[in-house]
């Protein structure tokens, strides 16, 4: 088995589109959740979201290319460019043939689709002629491969809120198994639009004030958007060229609940975490920190707590755990990728970011959830959890470089 290094990170997030701004907000617990600005607000009950307010695709692409690119794809490309720049990789030679592009998403180009339906059913106008290539879920992977010149395996992963984690895990497996030497993988989502927001409201899981993971008075999730891309590289390839190795991906686990489509299942989460530990050759006691799924819905946080206790037993009381969603909101298919990037930064800085907006202990979430203030600590091995609608679970284990 070949080892897999992380040599580059790129993010587009509600708290900034540089690694420095992203990390400083996570460490400070400074939230990117604020008053909703996008969409047809008169139709919504929801008044808050975690929007990437300073991101305009026209700042990054020429007009001809803008005609083919949805907001979620634009975010993915910008994040991938940043990851490539940090990695120092070049694809002018044969390496491009051995480099994968895997971008997860929950809904793909839903902004394009939403606008097309509005034009068609409210304004009796035809859709934009490039609606199909803009809205297709694989558009982000395709646009990343085109932009960077990556000619290896390229496809998208669509597994709701686990999509980004699945994409990183599959990139890891491709490199470890010899199918690729490099993989640009992560997730992208831009679903703050009329139809999607109304649909989330109908599910009655959206908070009307803010996101408070693991807090007893949590009131639901907050929809976010963004993208994150990790540059993964075969370990010896990275060392041979003198790359700065940020962290090591050591294990990946997946499972399906095969139960309810929306309610999380403790057993499914446990099986994914155990599979990731087994894949990494790690014991529960080896894990120092967990970047939790932590959506701030009543059922999810309590179920994840029970799953962690089921896997880690007495060691669960020694684990440091936090959720990034109080800062980033829930960016659905991008969430796992943003959290994987945060986990890499956590390992590098040896600082565990806090669970922001935490107010009140919940007996059903009786773990050390690092409330509100970051913690300096030794973190040798970390886990990142994603548990999605549809009962689809993905877990990464990462180690300090």
C-alpha positions as CSV (number, residue, x, y, z in Angstrom):
1,X,0.0,0.0,0.0
2,X,1.3,3.4,-1.0
3,X,1.1,6.3,1.5
4,X,-0.9,9.4,0.6
5,X,0.2,13.0,1.5
6,X,-1.8,16.2,1.4
7,X,0.3,18.8,-0.3
8,X,-2.2,21.6,-1.1
9,X,-5.5,23.1,0.1
10,X,-7.9,25.5,-1.5
11,X,-11.1,26.9,0.0
12,X,-14.0,29.2,-0.9
13,X,-15.9,29.8,2.3
14,X,-18.3,32.1,4.1
15,X,-15.4,33.3,6.2
16,X,-12.9,33.8,3.4
17,X,-11.4,32.3,0.3
18,X,-7.8,32.1,1.6
19,X,-6.5,29.5,3.9
20,X,-5.4,32.2,6.4
21,X,-8.8,33.8,6.6
22,X,-10.6,30.4,6.7
23,X,-8.4,29.1,9.5
24,X,-8.4,32.3,11.6
25,X,-12.2,32.3,11.6
26,X,-12.4,28.7,12.6
27,X,-9.9,29.1,15.5
28,X,-11.7,32.3,16.7
29,X,-15.2,30.7,16.3
30,X,-16.1,33.7,14.2
31,X,-19.2,32.8,12.3
32,X,-19.9,33.4,8.7
33,X,-23.7,33.1,9.3
34,X,-25.6,36.3,8.7
35,X,-28.7,37.9,7.1
36,X,-29.7,36.2,3.9
37,X,-28.9,38.3,0.8
38,X,-29.5,36.0,-2.1
39,X,-32.6,34.8,-3.7
40,X,-36.2,36.1,-3.7
41,X,-36.3,36.8,0.0
42,X,-40.0,37.8,0.0
43,X,-40.8,34.1,-0.5
44,X,-38.8,32.8,2.5
45,X,-39.4,32.3,6.2
46,X,-35.6,31.8,6.5
47,X,-33.7,35.0,7.1
48,X,-30.1,33.7,7.6
49,X,-27.5,31.7,5.7
50,X,-23.8,31.2,5.4
51,X,-23.2,32.9,2.1
52,X,-19.9,33.5,0.3
53,X,-20.6,37.1,-0.1
54,X,-17.4,38.2,-1.7
55,X,-17.3,35.6,-4.4
56,X,-18.2,36.7,-8.0
57,X,-17.5,34.2,-10.8
58,X,-16.8,37.1,-13.2
59,X,-13.8,38.0,-11.2
60,X,-12.2,34.7,-12.0
61,X,-13.3,33.7,-15.5
62,X,-13.6,35.3,-19.0
63,X,-17.0,36.0,-20.3
64,X,-17.0,33.1,-22.8
65,X,-16.3,30.6,-20.0
66,X,-18.9,32.2,-17.7
67,X,-21.6,31.1,-20.1
68,X,-20.7,27.5,-19.3
69,X,-20.1,27.6,-15.5
70,X,-22.5,27.5,-12.6
71,X,-21.6,29.1,-9.3
72,X,-20.8,25.8,-7.7
73,X,-18.4,24.8,-10.4
74,X,-16.8,28.3,-10.3
75,X,-16.1,27.8,-6.6
76,X,-14.6,24.4,-7.2
77,X,-12.2,25.7,-9.8
78,X,-11.1,28.6,-7.7
79,X,-10.4,26.2,-4.8
80,X,-8.6,23.8,-7.0
81,X,-6.4,26.6,-8.4
82,X,-5.4,27.5,-4.9
83,X,-4.6,23.9,-4.0
84,X,-2.5,23.5,-7.1
85,X,-0.6,26.7,-6.3
86,X,0.2,25.6,-2.8
87,X,1.2,22.1,-3.9
88,X,3.6,23.4,-6.5
89,X,2.5,20.7,-8.9
90,X,2.7,21.2,-12.7
91,X,0.8,19.2,-15.3
92,X,2.6,20.3,-18.5
93,X,4.2,16.8,-18.7
94,X,3.0,13.3,-18.3
95,X,1.8,13.8,-14.6
96,X,-1.5,15.1,-15.9
97,X,-2.3,11.7,-17.2
98,X,-1.9,10.2,-13.7
99,X,-3.9,12.9,-11.9
100,X,-7.5,12.5,-10.9
101,X,-10.2,15.2,-10.4
102,X,-13.0,14.2,-8.0
103,X,-15.4,16.8,-6.8
104,X,-18.4,15.9,-4.7
105,X,-21.7,17.8,-4.6
106,X,-25.1,17.4,-3.2
107,X,-27.2,19.0,-5.9
108,X,-24.9,20.2,-8.7
109,X,-25.8,23.4,-10.6
110,X,-29.0,24.0,-8.8
111,X,-28.7,27.8,-9.1
112,X,-28.8,27.4,-12.9
113,X,-31.7,24.9,-12.7
114,X,-33.6,27.1,-10.4
115,X,-33.3,30.1,-12.6
116,X,-34.2,28.0,-15.7
117,X,-37.5,26.9,-14.0
118,X,-38.2,30.5,-13.0
119,X,-37.7,31.7,-16.5
120,X,-39.8,28.9,-17.9
121,X,-42.7,28.8,-15.5
122,X,-43.0,32.3,-14.3
123,X,-41.7,34.3,-17.3
124,X,-42.5,31.9,-20.2
125,X,-38.9,32.3,-21.5
126,X,-36.7,29.5,-22.7
127,X,-33.8,28.3,-20.6
128,X,-30.3,29.5,-21.2
129,X,-28.8,27.4,-24.1
130,X,-26.0,26.1,-21.9
131,X,-28.3,25.1,-19.0
132,X,-27.4,21.4,-19.3
133,X,-23.6,21.7,-19.1
134,X,-23.9,24.2,-16.3
135,X,-26.3,22.2,-14.1
136,X,-25.0,18.7,-14.4
137,X,-23.6,17.3,-11.2
138,X,-20.3,16.4,-12.8
139,X,-19.7,19.9,-14.1
140,X,-17.4,20.8,-11.2
141,X,-15.1,17.8,-11.8
142,X,-15.1,18.5,-15.5
143,X,-14.3,22.2,-15.1
144,X,-11.5,21.4,-12.6
145,X,-10.0,18.9,-15.0
146,X,-10.3,21.4,-17.9
147,X,-8.8,24.3,-15.9
148,X,-5.8,22.4,-14.5
149,X,-5.2,20.1,-17.5
150,X,-5.9,16.9,-15.6
151,X,-6.4,13.9,-17.9
152,X,-6.6,11.0,-15.4
153,X,-9.9,9.7,-13.7
154,X,-12.4,12.5,-13.4
155,X,-15.9,12.2,-12.0
156,X,-18.3,13.6,-9.4
157,X,-19.6,12.0,-6.2
158,X,-23.2,12.7,-5.3
159,X,-24.0,11.5,-1.7
160,X,-25.7,14.4,-0.1
161,X,-23.8,15.8,2.9
162,X,-21.1,13.1,2.6
163,X,-20.1,13.9,-1.0
164,X,-17.0,15.9,-0.2
165,X,-15.7,13.3,2.2
166,X,-16.5,10.4,-0.2
167,X,-14.5,12.3,-3.0
168,X,-11.5,12.8,-0.8
169,X,-11.7,9.1,0.4
170,X,-11.9,7.8,-3.2
171,X,-9.0,10.0,-4.3
172,X,-7.0,8.5,-1.4
173,X,-7.9,5.0,-2.4
174,X,-6.9,5.7,-6.1
175,X,-3.5,6.9,-5.1
176,X,-2.9,4.2,-2.6
177,X,-4.0,1.5,-5.0
178,X,-1.8,2.8,-7.9
179,X,-4.6,4.1,-10.2
180,X,-3.3,7.7,-9.9
181,X,-0.3,9.5,-8.5
182,X,-2.1,12.8,-7.6
183,X,-5.8,13.6,-7.0
184,X,-7.5,16.9,-6.7
185,X,-10.5,16.1,-4.7
186,X,-13.1,17.8,-2.5
187,X,-16.6,19.2,-2.7
188,X,-18.5,22.2,-4.0
189,X,-22.0,23.5,-3.3
190,X,-24.0,26.6,-4.1
191,X,-27.6,26.0,-3.4
192,X,-28.8,29.2,-1.8
193,X,-31.6,29.8,-4.3
194,X,-35.4,30.0,-4.2
195,X,-36.5,26.4,-4.8
196,X,-33.8,24.7,-2.6
197,X,-34.3,27.1,0.3
198,X,-38.1,26.6,0.3
199,X,-37.5,22.8,0.2
200,X,-35.2,23.0,3.2
201,X,-37.8,25.0,5.0
202,X,-40.4,22.4,4.3
203,X,-38.2,19.8,6.0
204,X,-38.4,21.9,9.3
205,X,-34.8,21.3,10.1
206,X,-33.5,24.9,9.4
207,X,-32.7,27.2,12.3
208,X,-34.2,30.7,12.4
209,X,-31.4,32.3,14.5
210,X,-28.0,30.5,14.2
211,X,-26.3,27.1,14.2
212,X,-25.4,25.8,17.7
213,X,-23.9,22.2,17.4
214,X,-24.2,20.0,20.4
215,X,-25.8,22.8,22.5
216,X,-29.0,21.8,24.4
217,X,-30.9,24.7,22.9
218,X,-29.8,24.0,19.3
219,X,-32.5,24.8,16.8
220,X,-31.4,23.3,13.5
221,X,-28.9,23.7,10.7
222,X,-28.1,26.8,8.6
223,X,-27.7,26.4,4.9
224,X,-24.2,27.4,3.6
225,X,-22.2,27.3,0.4
226,X,-18.6,27.0,-0.6
227,X,-15.9,24.7,-1.9
228,X,-12.7,23.0,-0.7
229,X,-10.2,21.0,-2.7
230,X,-7.3,19.0,-1.4
231,X,-4.3,18.1,-3.5
232,X,-3.4,14.5,-2.6
233,X,-0.2,13.0,-3.7
234,X,1.7,9.7,-3.4
235,X,4.0,10.1,-0.5
236,X,7.3,9.3,-2.2
237,X,6.4,11.4,-5.2
238,X,5.9,14.3,-2.9
239,X,9.1,13.7,-1.1
240,X,11.1,13.3,-4.2
241,X,10.2,16.8,-5.4
242,X,10.6,18.4,-2.0
243,X,7.0,19.2,-1.5
244,X,5.7,20.6,1.8
245,X,3.6,17.7,3.2
246,X,0.7,19.2,5.2
247,X,-0.7,15.9,6.6
248,X,-1.2,12.2,5.7
249,X,-4.5,10.6,4.8
250,X,-4.3,7.2,6.6
251,X,-7.8,5.6,6.4
252,X,-11.2,5.9,4.8
253,X,-14.5,4.2,5.8
254,X,-17.9,4.1,4.3
255,X,-21.3,2.6,5.3
256,X,-25.0,2.7,4.5
257,X,-27.7,2.8,7.2
258,X,-30.1,1.0,4.9
259,X,-32.8,2.5,7.1
260,X,-34.5,5.9,7.2
261,X,-33.8,8.4,4.4
262,X,-33.5,11.4,6.8
263,X,-33.1,10.1,10.3
264,X,-29.4,9.2,11.2
265,X,-28.6,5.8,12.5
266,X,-26.2,5.1,15.3
267,X,-25.1,1.7,13.9
268,X,-24.3,3.1,10.4
269,X,-22.1,5.9,11.9
270,X,-20.3,3.4,14.1
271,X,-19.6,1.1,11.2
272,X,-18.1,3.9,9.1
273,X,-15.9,5.0,11.9
274,X,-14.7,1.5,12.6
275,X,-14.1,0.9,8.9
276,X,-11.9,4.1,8.8
277,X,-9.9,3.0,11.8
278,X,-9.4,-0.5,10.4
279,X,-8.3,1.0,7.1
280,X,-5.8,3.2,8.8
281,X,-4.5,0.3,11.0
282,X,-5.4,2.4,14.0
283,X,-7.0,1.7,17.3
284,X,-9.7,3.9,18.9
285,X,-7.2,5.0,21.5
286,X,-5.0,6.4,18.7
287,X,-7.5,9.2,17.8
288,X,-6.9,12.5,19.6
289,X,-9.5,14.7,17.9
290,X,-12.7,14.3,15.9
291,X,-14.1,16.9,13.4
292,X,-17.7,16.0,13.9
293,X,-20.6,16.1,11.4
294,X,-22.4,18.2,14.1
295,X,-25.3,19.7,12.1
296,X,-27.1,21.2,15.2
297,X,-30.3,19.3,14.6
298,X,-31.6,17.6,17.7
299,X,-31.5,14.1,16.4
300,X,-28.2,14.2,14.5
301,X,-26.0,15.5,17.3
302,X,-27.4,13.1,19.8
303,X,-27.0,10.1,17.4
304,X,-23.5,11.1,16.5
305,X,-22.6,11.3,20.2
306,X,-23.9,7.8,20.8
307,X,-22.1,6.5,17.8
308,X,-18.8,8.0,19.0
309,X,-19.3,6.4,22.4
310,X,-20.2,3.1,20.8
311,X,-16.9,3.1,18.9
312,X,-14.5,4.7,21.4
313,X,-15.9,3.4,24.7
314,X,-14.1,4.9,27.7
315,X,-11.7,6.7,25.3
316,X,-14.6,8.9,24.2
317,X,-14.2,10.9,27.4
318,X,-10.6,11.7,26.4
319,X,-11.4,12.8,22.9
320,X,-11.6,16.5,21.8
321,X,-14.5,17.0,19.4
322,X,-15.8,20.0,17.5
323,X,-18.1,21.0,14.7
324,X,-17.2,23.6,12.2
325,X,-20.8,24.3,11.2
326,X,-21.3,27.0,13.8
327,X,-18.8,29.0,11.7
328,X,-19.4,27.7,8.1
329,X,-23.0,26.7,8.2
330,X,-23.9,23.4,6.5
331,X,-22.7,23.5,2.9
332,X,-24.1,20.1,2.1
333,X,-22.0,18.4,-0.6
334,X,-19.1,20.7,0.2
335,X,-19.2,20.3,4.0
336,X,-17.1,17.2,4.3
337,X,-14.4,18.7,2.1
338,X,-14.3,22.0,4.0
339,X,-14.1,19.9,7.2
340,X,-11.3,17.7,5.8
341,X,-9.3,20.9,5.0
342,X,-10.0,22.1,8.5
343,X,-8.7,18.8,9.9
344,X,-5.5,19.1,7.9
345,X,-5.0,22.6,9.3
346,X,-5.8,21.3,12.8
347,X,-3.1,18.7,12.6
348,X,-0.6,21.2,11.2
349,X,-1.3,23.9,13.9
350,X,-1.8,21.5,16.8
351,X,-4.9,23.6,17.6
352,X,-8.4,22.2,17.8
353,X,-10.9,24.8,16.7
354,X,-14.0,25.3,18.9
355,X,-17.6,24.5,18.5
356,X,-18.9,28.0,17.9
357,X,-22.2,29.4,19.3
358,X,-22.3,26.8,22.1
359,X,-24.5,27.9,25.0
360,X,-25.8,25.0,27.1
361,X,-24.6,21.5,27.9
362,X,-26.9,18.7,26.7
363,X,-26.9,15.4,28.6
364,X,-27.5,13.6,25.3
365,X,-24.3,15.2,23.8
366,X,-22.0,14.5,26.8
367,X,-18.7,14.8,25.0
368,X,-15.8,17.3,25.2
369,X,-17.1,19.5,22.3
370,X,-14.5,22.3,22.8
371,X,-17.1,25.0,23.5
372,X,-16.4,28.5,22.0
373,X,-12.6,28.7,22.6
374,X,-9.9,26.9,20.6
375,X,-7.6,24.5,22.4
376,X,-3.8,24.0,22.0
377,X,-3.2,20.3,22.2
378,X,-1.2,17.4,20.9
379,X,-3.0,15.9,17.9
380,X,-1.2,13.0,16.2
381,X,-4.2,11.4,14.6
382,X,-7.6,12.9,13.8
383,X,-10.9,11.7,12.4
384,X,-13.5,13.6,10.2
385,X,-17.1,12.4,10.1
386,X,-19.8,13.0,7.5
387,X,-23.2,11.4,7.9
388,X,-25.6,12.2,5.1
389,X,-29.3,12.1,4.2
390,X,-30.1,8.8,2.6
391,X,-28.1,7.0,5.3
392,X,-24.7,7.4,3.5
393,X,-21.7,7.7,5.8
394,X,-18.1,8.6,5.1
395,X,-15.2,9.0,7.6
396,X,-11.6,10.0,7.1
397,X,-8.6,9.3,9.4
398,X,-5.7,11.7,9.0
399,X,-2.3,12.0,10.7
400,X,0.2,14.7,11.4
401,X,2.9,14.9,8.7
